Each structure stands twice: as C-alpha cells, then as structure tokens.
C-alpha cells in the first residue's frame, strides 16, 4: 500500500505532526502507525500533565522556544476542542537561604526566555500555598495542567475526520530508504511511502538505526515513580509546587502536581529502568538491559552522578526517604498521607561522550525525519514540534 507520508509513533508528537501535515498538505495520503492498541500509551499517557512555561531551558534552545510557544498553542487547542485544562501557575520554591542564588539564576533564565515569571516572598507563598515552607519562590503564571491522553485522543479523532489512515497494533520491524521513497515492513504487512517521519519516542533511536542513520546517541530509559495524596489530604496542595533544581543532577526533583481530575501526585524520583517500557520496579528486558549496560557512555554518566543516583535508588526502595523529600516542601506531610500510584518512563538520549542531550533532537535522512530526543516538555511543545517538522520537509513530500 502506498502513502505520501508514513509516521511512526502514536504518542502526542506523532499525532501533532500528522495534524500539522494535514493542515499544510491536505491532499496527501498519510498513515500513522502505532504498535500499541491505543494512542498515547507511553510517555504521553504517563506524564504529570503539566503545560510547561519553559523556565528551565537554555535560552534560544528548541526546548525553551517551543515550550514557551507551546504553552500558548496547547491552551488554544484545548479551548478550540473543549478539552478541560487550567492555567493555575506554578511555584518554584527555595526552602533554605543557600538556595536563593540558584533561584535568582533561574529567574534570570525565565526572563531571558521571555516569560512573565516573578520573585515572591513568604507572605505571598503562604497565600498561594499555605502548607509550603519556603524563604522565597518564583511564581510562573503561565504554567498549567491538562490530561494529555484526552488531548491525544482528540488529535486522533481529528485525523480520522481528515482521512488519515490510523493504524493501531502496527509495529515497524524494518525499513529501507531508496531513491524514490521508503519501504516499511510491519507485523501486518509492507507499506511504501514517499517519506517517513519517526516519532517513536522510547524506540526512536532504533527506528533511526533501521533507516541506516548513525545518531551518536542512544535512548536510556529512566523510570519516574510517583505517590498520590489520599483524598482527605489533597488540601495540602492547591496547584504546582517544585523545588529549586539541583545543579548536581539533571532532573527536577520531587514536586507536587495537582492533576486536572483533582488528584495530587508527588514525585518523581529518577531511576534507571531495565526495560524501555518498564513501569514497574521488577520489569526487565534482557535486550534493553544489555543495550544500556554495554554502552560505555552510560558508565561515564553513572560515575558523574553516582551520589545523586544512589539517593534516587534509595528513595525508590524506601517510602520513608521519599516522604522526606516531600517534607522539604511541605513539612506537615506524613507517610500516611500518600499512597503509591503510576510511574512514567522518560526516553532520554545519552550521547557517546556520556552527556545527556539537553535539547530536542530532530535529524533528517534522505527520505525521512527522525525525532531522536523528545522528553519533557515535548507534550507541551508537541504542536510546535509538529509544525517545525512539517515546515522543514522537502518539496517532494
């Protein structure tokens, strides 16, 4: 079967890319292949549901620009399609005086990214979050919350209405780029396409490898585990509460997120997953484990973050230690106030030199485009990522 464009991956980035393609080229014959039996099965459907403002990211980077613009385009999409969302704002809090220089540096970055973030003191912190202990905070008014599974389902419905051939339970197993296009072998047969777009998330590096690309990076999966406040204690958190990021660790630390359904989640930690889709502590894939543990860059990374990484693993094993992390922000919280809930897996690209790739990575092949690194804030930025991919497509598409 022949298509103008074949998209691999039915998460929010793949769906948003297909939307952008139908808007710019409505005449194209497009198919979207997803190996699971529903949309948004992995990163999209297991994240914290935050519409990120773009505070943390290096000024001028794709993450910074696309998160800032994406926070607006995502809200506009929700408004246009009656999807529940809330722009509730976020506090990033310094709990001790020694964190104030880091908070000030983060405020400088927010302002360099063109965001309306501002510094607030203890009195306003208490007004916004009465149970938080902090000496100062950044208030980000453009941060919001949404259920990205609902967003993804809505995108799929729009694509069906526009005539896109949506294929669930269709796993790409091999592909070959040739002079006139791409031949794609799947578990349900072969397809020919003029062009291929790889939005395979946790498996994006493997799809790129099937296309013959050498990306210089490998996806390393990190599981983020969460607890949920019991219903009677949800009043401890009104919105979104984050710590000042630890400069010695590349993740944001345990934070509180009020979800769009009213529940409140606390987390995540960040531990190596021994399976790319390993949402449980004892999920292990021999292939995935060998790929990570035989990658020299992983051991360079592990050596660099040994101290903080050990703390993350201990926190994963001990509810008491996890709760202590929560108590840095809300001292009155106790182990009785929280119960385990879902986990997510972050598809993080690790470079050969042991550095984590800190920006989105989009690589072009002769007849393909590959989104090779799109962790958070990719859900927020998904409409912007899709538009950017489509804008760069060659004219033969």
Secondary structure, 3 states (H helix, E strand, C coil): CEEEEEEECCCHHHHHHHHHHHHHCCCCCEEEECCCCCCCCCCHHHCCCEECCCCCCCCCCHHHHHHHHHHHHHHHHHHHCCCCEECCCEEEEECCHHHHHHHHHHHHHHHHCCCCCEEEEHHHHHHHCCCCCCCEEEEECCCEEECHHHHHHHHHHHHHHCCCEEECCCCEEEEEEECCEEEEEECCEEEEEEEEEECCHHHHHHHHHHCCCCCCEEEEEEEEEEEEECHHHHHHCCCEEEECCCCCCCCCCCEEEECCCCCEEEECCCEECECCCCCCCCCECHHHHHHHHCCHHHHHHHHHCHHHHHHHHHHHHCHHHHHHHHHCCCCCCCHHHEEEEEEEEEEEEEECCCCECCCCEEEEECCEEEEEECCCCHHHHHHHHHHHHHHCCCCCC
